[in-house]
């Protein structure tokens, strides 16, 4: 399935401020910002924004039902992986390989 990489632009989620992630991998869409159901993987690269990304943005992503969120924690040099529905953190050391969850089949 074709995917788009969306960098530094908001995705639309009704009733909340639209967060601006570092990157997101989205299913193709036209003439609008991506909706939560378009986002397959969202990535935040965090150093000075780590607390904000965990406490403000992550709950919005979970509420929206995003399937997977990665926080690249530059302070501790780890990848934090949060997966729907529980968003329990899994931490992976620098250099450890970690693939994203498989994407749903496309048309």
N, C-alpha and C positions, 0 to 999 in steps of 0.2 A: 504494500500500500504506500502511496506517495505521502511524504511528510514534509512539512515546512518548518524551518527553524525561525522562530520569532525572537528578536533580540531587543530587550529594553523597552518594550511596548506593553500597554495594559491589555488584559483580557476582561471581558464584560461579565460582571456578576451583579445581578440586580440587588438593590437595597444596601450595598456596601460601597465604600470607596474602592476604585479599581486599583489593585496593586500593580506595581511595575516590576516584574521579575527580571532577573539578569538574562535568562534564556527560557524559551519553552519550545517543545516540539509539538506541532499541531497538525491535525488533519487539514487538508485544503479547505478553504472557505473564500468567499468573495465579498468585497465591498463592506466589510465590517471588521471590528476587532474580534479575535477569537472568543467563543463562549466556553464555559467550563467543559462541556462535552467535547469540544474540539482539542483540548489540551491533553496530550498523552504523557508528557514528562515536563516538569517545570524545574528549573535550576536557579538557585540563588547562590551567588558567590559572595561570601560574607566575611568581613573583617570588622570594620567599624559599625556595621549594621546587624551584627549577629543577634543581639538581644531583640531588636525590632523584628528581624526575620522570624525568629522562633516564637515570640510572644504575640505579635500583631498579625503578621502575614500567614504563618502556618495554620492558625485556626480558621482563617478565611478559606484557605486552600482545602482544608479538610471538610469544612461545611459545604463547599462547592462540589465536593466529590471528586477532586482531581485524583487520578489513579496513583501517581507517584510524584514525590517532591524530593529533590536532592538539595542539601545545603552543603556547599563546599566551605568548610570551616577553616579559614586560612590561619586563624590564631592557634589552633591545636593541630593543624595539618591533617585533618580527617575529613572523610566524606560521610555525612549524615543522611541516611535514606529513610524516608517516611512513606509508607504505602497505605492506601485506602483499604479498609475503613478505619482501622484503629490508629494509624499514624504513630505506632511505637517506634522509637528511633533505633536504627541499626547503624553502628559506627564502623567504618572501614579505614584502616591505616593508609597513610600515604604510600602509593605504589601498588596497593592491593587492587586487583582487577574486579570490577563489579558491573555486570551488564544491566541495562534497564529491563523492566518487566516486558514480556512479549506484548506487542501491539495487537489489538483485535484485528481479525482478518478484514481486509478492505474489499471494495467492489472489484 
